[in-house]
Amino acid sequence: MSRTIRRRSCAVMAAVTVAMSVVAACGDGSDSAAASPTCPNGKIRFGVEPFEDPAKLTPAFQVVADGLSEKLNCPVEVTVVDSYSAEVLAMRNGQMELGVFGPLGYVFAGQEADAKPLASFGTADGVLSTYTAGIWVPADSDIRSIDDLRGKDLALSEPGSTSGDGLPRMALKNAGIKEGDVNITYAGGHPEALLALANGKVNAAEINSQQLNTSVKEGAFDPTKFRQVWTSEPIPNDPITVSGSTSPEFQKAVAEALLNLPPEAVEKAGALLDVEPAGQLLPVDQSTYQPLFDLASALGLTSKDVE
């Protein structure tokens, strides 16, 4: 049907509605998709936490988005957010249907934006992937354990980071060290915390296992010149979540699409999380991340503590 014929058939409605409403009323293939349960807004907005350089994150997660777009018949738009709090706010304000959160960031997103975890990264042998937080010092440092950090400079990543903030601070608390007894500075990210240590700017720094492996591969960090004095228990990797404000039909469709993406659709994103070789995404729920809810409670953290 030509555009002229379509407009004539909608002439009465066109007199009282804008052009976009006319097209929607008369319909074509793209508008039918946009109105479908899997494409409620004409596109799906997919936010990604800033755990790495956006120049690396965007193309890696765009591959995931392209796979989702094909399965859901809807464009998926990837945005690397400015901060952990910005991502929570975007989902809470209805500006983001899907979001990749750090485990601790998900706690606040679940509490304040009704984020629902659907999937996380699996290994090639079908096991849910994990990582660890760590504190490193120069190899010749007199710091031998976390107890020796009193009076020292410690670089953390940024507020709201699971491995770069919450877990190291919990380790200090468990060791009976008041945070005022350690000079904590936030470097602005995992790479920046590592570089602060590598460049001799601090006595110690958090370096999680993901950043460690990435930096060693890139030649940016020589682990033989440094020593790890603390490591955390394994942390389940970042969940891909859906906004609870979306329809049950949408949530079900997205979950099925995520869990049926082929490994090649997630391997680039998985590599940034130190999941190599990556398998398919695996299902997760709130219970997967209960230790992080417990962590936030133990430290008395709220979203106000996340910049």
C-alpha positions as a Python dict, from the first residue, in 0.01 Angstrom:
ca = {
    (1, 'M'): (0, 0, 0),
    (2, 'S'): (142, 342, -96),
    (3, 'R'): (193, 616, 163),
    (4, 'T'): (-72, 828, -19),
    (5, 'I'): (-332, 555, 2),
    (6, 'R'): (-250, 492, 367),
    (7, 'R'): (-292, 860, 452),
    (8, 'R'): (-627, 874, 273),
    (9, 'S'): (-750, 571, 462),
    (10, 'C'): (-663, 747, 786),
    (11, 'A'): (-786, 1090, 690),
    (12, 'V'): (-1038, 1126, 969),
    (13, 'M'): (-792, 1024, 1236),
    (14, 'A'): (-522, 1243, 1084),
    (15, 'A'): (-738, 1546, 1148),
    (16, 'V'): (-720, 1495, 1522),
    (17, 'T'): (-388, 1317, 1576),
    (18, 'V'): (-25, 1379, 1495),
    (19, 'A'): (137, 1201, 1203),
    (20, 'M'): (307, 940, 1420),
    (21, 'S'): (-28, 839, 1567),
    (22, 'V'): (-171, 802, 1220),
    (23, 'V'): (105, 565, 1115),
    (24, 'A'): (64, 365, 1435),
    (25, 'A'): (-312, 345, 1382),
    (26, 'C'): (-281, 232, 1022),
    (27, 'G'): (20, 14, 1096),
    (28, 'D'): (320, -125, 913),
    (29, 'G'): (574, -398, 996),
    (30, 'S'): (807, -185, 1204),
    (31, 'D'): (530, -34, 1415),
    (32, 'S'): (386, -376, 1485),
    (33, 'A'): (727, -479, 1620),
    (34, 'A'): (756, -159, 1823),
    (35, 'A'): (418, -229, 1985),
    (36, 'S'): (500, -593, 2059),
    (37, 'P'): (569, -719, 2411),
    (38, 'T'): (937, -764, 2324),
    (39, 'C'): (978, -412, 2187),
    (40, 'P'): (752, -188, 2395),
    (41, 'N'): (930, 143, 2327),
    (42, 'G'): (1059, 86, 1976),
    (43, 'K'): (1399, -2, 2122),
    (44, 'I'): (1552, -162, 2430),
    (45, 'R'): (1789, 52, 2635),
    (46, 'F'): (2077, -154, 2773),
    (47, 'G'): (2299, 6, 3038),
    (48, 'V'): (2645, -118, 3132),
    (49, 'E'): (2830, -33, 3453),
    (50, 'P'): (3163, 152, 3404),
    (51, 'F'): (3394, -124, 3529),
    (52, 'E'): (3630, -81, 3232),
    (53, 'D'): (3718, 173, 2963),
    (54, 'P'): (3399, 251, 2762),
    (55, 'A'): (3606, 205, 2445),
    (56, 'K'): (3633, -162, 2543),
    (57, 'L'): (3293, -207, 2704),
    (58, 'T'): (3078, -63, 2426),
    (59, 'P'): (3187, -289, 2137),
    (60, 'A'): (3196, -597, 2362),
    (61, 'F'): (2843, -551, 2491),
    (62, 'Q'): (2720, -439, 2150),
    (63, 'V'): (2776, -797, 2036),
    (64, 'V'): (2547, -913, 2318),
    (65, 'A'): (2296, -645, 2220),
    (66, 'D'): (2302, -751, 1856),
    (67, 'G'): (2226, -1108, 1958),
    (68, 'L'): (1934, -991, 2171),
    (69, 'S'): (1809, -762, 1896),
    (70, 'E'): (1794, -1052, 1653),
    (71, 'K'): (1608, -1279, 1895),
    (72, 'L'): (1365, -1013, 2016),
    (73, 'N'): (1315, -838, 1680),
    (74, 'C'): (1388, -504, 1843),
    (75, 'P'): (1688, -264, 1833),
    (76, 'V'): (1900, -279, 2148),
    (77, 'E'): (2090, 39, 2236),
    (78, 'V'): (2403, 4, 2455),
    (79, 'T'): (2512, 285, 2687),
    (80, 'V'): (2805, 273, 2928),
    (81, 'V'): (2686, 484, 3221),
    (82, 'D'): (2897, 745, 3398),
    (83, 'S'): (2876, 590, 3743),
    (84, 'Y'): (2721, 311, 3946),
    (85, 'S'): (2461, 547, 4093),
    (86, 'A'): (2371, 682, 3749),
    (87, 'E'): (2282, 332, 3636),
    (88, 'V'): (2056, 271, 3936),
    (89, 'L'): (1889, 609, 3879),
    (90, 'A'): (1837, 541, 3508),
    (91, 'M'): (1656, 215, 3576),
    (92, 'R'): (1454, 365, 3860),
    (93, 'N'): (1343, 652, 3635),
    (94, 'G'): (1233, 422, 3353),
    (95, 'Q'): (1521, 519, 3123),
    (96, 'M'): (1672, 171, 3100),
    (97, 'E'): (1506, -165, 3046),
    (98, 'L'): (1818, -379, 3087),
    (99, 'G'): (2131, -324, 3293),
    (100, 'V'): (2459, -496, 3371),
    (101, 'F'): (2539, -419, 3735),
    (102, 'G'): (2830, -506, 3955),
    (103, 'P'): (2712, -745, 4229),
    (104, 'L'): (2701, -469, 4492),
    (105, 'G'): (2547, -224, 4246),
    (106, 'Y'): (2274, -481, 4183),
    (107, 'V'): (2191, -478, 4555),
    (108, 'F'): (2097, -110, 4535),
    (109, 'A'): (1932, -151, 4196),
    (110, 'G'): (1724, -436, 4334),
    (111, 'Q'): (1623, -238, 4639),
    (112, 'E'): (1554, 94, 4469),
    (113, 'A'): (1481, 22, 4103),
    (114, 'D'): (1328, -327, 4126),
    (115, 'A'): (1605, -468, 3908),
    (116, 'K'): (1560, -841, 3857),
    (117, 'P'): (1868, -1054, 3780),
    (118, 'L'): (1821, -1284, 3482),
    (119, 'A'): (2160, -1416, 3373),
    (120, 'S'): (2532, -1400, 3430),
    (121, 'F'): (2842, -1529, 3257),
    (122, 'G'): (2914, -1899, 3249),
    (123, 'T'): (3236, -2081, 3172),
    (124, 'A'): (3277, -2313, 2877),
    (125, 'D'): (3206, -2611, 3104),
    (126, 'G'): (2876, -2463, 3220),
    (127, 'V'): (2977, -2325, 3560),
    (128, 'L'): (2876, -1979, 3684),
    (129, 'S'): (3188, -1761, 3671),
    (130, 'T'): (3333, -1580, 3971),
    (131, 'Y'): (3616, -1338, 4051),
    (132, 'T'): (3798, -1215, 4360),
    (133, 'A'): (3888, -886, 4520),
    (134, 'G'): (4246, -835, 4630),
    (135, 'I'): (4484, -593, 4799),
    (136, 'W'): (4837, -570, 4660),
    (137, 'V'): (5158, -405, 4777),
    (138, 'P'): (5511, -372, 4634),
    (139, 'A'): (5718, -688, 4669),
    (140, 'D'): (5961, -516, 4907),
    (141, 'S'): (5689, -359, 5123),
    (142, 'D'): (5682, -416, 5499),
    (143, 'I'): (5307, -472, 5470),
    (144, 'R'): (5258, -847, 5515),
    (145, 'S'): (4888, -866, 5590),
    (146, 'I'): (4580, -650, 5605),
    (147, 'D'): (4665, -577, 5971),
    (148, 'D'): (4970, -381, 5855),
    (149, 'L'): (4763, -127, 5660),
    (150, 'R'): (4719, 101, 5961),
    (151, 'G'): (4866, 440, 5880),
    (152, 'K'): (4919, 347, 5513),
    (153, 'D'): (4778, 485, 5188),
    (154, 'L'): (4528, 247, 5025),
    (155, 'A'): (4385, 311, 4678),
    (156, 'L'): (4037, 174, 4617),
    (157, 'S'): (3851, 183, 4288),
    (158, 'E'): (3538, 393, 4333),
    (159, 'P'): (3238, 405, 4567),
    (160, 'G'): (2987, 129, 4494),
    (161, 'S'): (3233, -114, 4342),
    (162, 'T'): (3202, -464, 4484),
    (163, 'S'): (3568, -564, 4467),
    (164, 'G'): (3704, -211, 4462),
    (165, 'D'): (3517, -71, 4760),
    (166, 'G'): (3273, -287, 4957),
    (167, 'L'): (3479, -601, 5005),
    (168, 'P'): (3811, -431, 5095),
    (169, 'R'): (3630, -211, 5346),
    (170, 'M'): (3461, -518, 5494),
    (171, 'A'): (3802, -684, 5524),
    (172, 'L'): (3932, -383, 5719),
    (173, 'K'): (3632, -397, 5948),
    (174, 'N'): (3671, -770, 6008),
    (175, 'A'): (4036, -710, 6098),
    (176, 'G'): (3929, -456, 6359),
    (177, 'I'): (4076, -165, 6165),
    (178, 'K'): (3882, 159, 6171),
    (179, 'E'): (3863, 319, 5828),
    (180, 'G'): (4009, 638, 5974),
    (181, 'D'): (4321, 440, 6058),
    (182, 'V'): (4388, 386, 5689),
    (183, 'N'): (4425, 667, 5437),
    (184, 'I'): (4173, 552, 5177),
    (185, 'T'): (4161, 729, 4841),
    (186, 'Y'): (3934, 648, 4547),
    (187, 'A'): (4138, 634, 4228),
    (188, 'G'): (3839, 650, 3992),
    (189, 'G'): (3833, 293, 3864),
    (190, 'H'): (4005, -45, 3878),
    (191, 'P'): (4270, 45, 3618),
    (192, 'E'): (4346, 371, 3798),
    (193, 'A'): (4386, 196, 4135),
    (194, 'L'): (4631, -50, 3982),
    (195, 'L'): (4828, 230, 3820),
    (196, 'A'): (4842, 424, 4147),
    (197, 'L'): (5025, 129, 4299),
    (198, 'A'): (5239, 56, 3993),
    (199, 'N'): (5350, 420, 3982),
    (200, 'G'): (5437, 433, 4352),
    (201, 'K'): (5161, 678, 4446),
    (202, 'V'): (5022, 461, 4729),
    (203, 'N'): (5141, 192, 4968),
    (204, 'A'): (4868, -53, 4868),
    (205, 'A'): (4583, -84, 4620),
    (206, 'E'): (4285, -300, 4546),
    (207, 'I'): (4335, -507, 4232),
    (208, 'N'): (4067, -759, 4152),
    (209, 'S'): (4139, -1077, 3958),
    (210, 'Q'): (3975, -943, 3644),
    (211, 'Q'): (4182, -626, 3630),
    (212, 'L'): (4495, -818, 3724),
    (213, 'N'): (4463, -1058, 3432),
    (214, 'T'): (4376, -782, 3186),
    (215, 'S'): (4670, -564, 3292),
    (216, 'V'): (4918, -853, 3289),
    (217, 'K'): (4810, -948, 2935),
    (218, 'E'): (4848, -587, 2822),
    (219, 'G'): (5192, -557, 2983),
    (220, 'A'): (5071, -284, 3218),
    (221, 'F'): (5149, -473, 3540),
    (222, 'D'): (5432, -705, 3638),
    (223, 'P'): (5303, -923, 3925),
    (224, 'T'): (5657, -1037, 4014),
    (225, 'K'): (5724, -686, 4143),
    (226, 'F'): (5423, -688, 4375),
    (227, 'R'): (5262, -910, 4634),
    (228, 'Q'): (4901, -986, 4727),
    (229, 'V'): (4833, -954, 5100),
    (230, 'W'): (4457, -1018, 5099),
    (231, 'T'): (4203, -1185, 4875),
    (232, 'S'): (3829, -1226, 4907),
    (233, 'E'): (3605, -1527, 4876),
    (234, 'P'): (3483, -1585, 4516),
    (235, 'I'): (3224, -1332, 4399),
    (236, 'P'): (2955, -1430, 4145),
    (237, 'N'): (3006, -1229, 3829),
    (238, 'D'): (2795, -934, 3719),
    (239, 'P'): (2425, -1001, 3658),
    (240, 'I'): (2233, -884, 3355),
    (241, 'T'): (1911, -747, 3500),
    (242, 'V'): (1572, -634, 3375),
    (243, 'S'): (1364, -352, 3514),
    (244, 'G'): (1071, -475, 3723),
    (245, 'S'): (858, -202, 3568),
    (246, 'T'): (854, -388, 3236),
    (247, 'S'): (582, -638, 3154),
    (248, 'P'): (603, -1004, 3258),
    (249, 'E'): (593, -1094, 2888),
    (250, 'F'): (897, -878, 2820),
    (251, 'Q'): (1088, -1015, 3117),
    (252, 'K'): (1022, -1374, 3012),
    (253, 'A'): (1120, -1306, 2651),
    (254, 'V'): (1445, -1133, 2750),
    (255, 'A'): (1537, -1412, 2991),
    (256, 'E'): (1484, -1676, 2722),
    (257, 'A'): (1679, -1473, 2469),
    (258, 'L'): (1974, -1420, 2703),
    (259, 'L'): (1996, -1784, 2804),
    (260, 'N'): (1989, -1896, 2443),
    (261, 'L'): (2255, -1663, 2307),
    (262, 'P'): (2545, -1861, 2159),
    (263, 'P'): (2884, -1838, 2334),
    (264, 'E'): (3026, -1626, 2052),
    (265, 'A'): (2768, -1357, 2132),
    (266, 'V'): (2899, -1317, 2488),
    (267, 'E'): (3267, -1409, 2461),
    (268, 'K'): (3395, -1051, 2413),
    (269, 'A'): (3201, -922, 2711),
    (270, 'G'): (3298, -1229, 2909),
    (271, 'A'): (3666, -1172, 2837),
    (272, 'L'): (3647, -830, 3006),
    (273, 'L'): (3520, -1013, 3314),
    (274, 'D'): (3800, -1268, 3290),
    (275, 'V'): (3568, -1543, 3163),
    (276, 'E'): (3775, -1722, 2901),
    (277, 'P'): (3666, -1930, 2729),
    (278, 'A'): (3309, -1821, 2788),
    (279, 'G'): (3011, -2047, 2757),
    (280, 'Q'): (2646, -1949, 2739),
    (281, 'L'): (2490, -1718, 2994),
    (282, 'L'): (2347, -1898, 3296),
    (283, 'P'): (2036, -1818, 3504),
    (284, 'V'): (2076, -1629, 3833),
    (285, 'D'): (1837, -1487, 4089),
    (286, 'Q'): (1853, -1276, 4404),
    (287, 'S'): (1976, -1569, 4614),
    (288, 'T'): (2289, -1586, 4396),
    (289, 'Y'): (2390, -1245, 4528),
    (290, 'Q'): (2267, -1276, 4888),
    (291, 'P'): (2623, -1241, 5026),
    (292, 'L'): (2635, -893, 4874),
    (293, 'F'): (2306, -797, 5040),
    (294, 'D'): (2463, -917, 5366),
    (295, 'L'): (2776, -711, 5293),
    (296, 'A'): (2577, -392, 5235),
    (297, 'S'): (2387, -451, 5558),
    (298, 'A'): (2705, -518, 5758),
    (299, 'L'): (2865, -196, 5634),
    (300, 'G'): (2544, 5, 5661),
    (301, 'L'): (2564, 97, 5295),
    (302, 'T'): (2288, 268, 5100),
    (303, 'S'): (2273, 410, 4751),
    (304, 'K'): (2392, 740, 4901),
    (305, 'D'): (2729, 574, 4952),
    (306, 'V'): (2754, 515, 4577),
    (307, 'E'): (2865, 815, 4374),
}
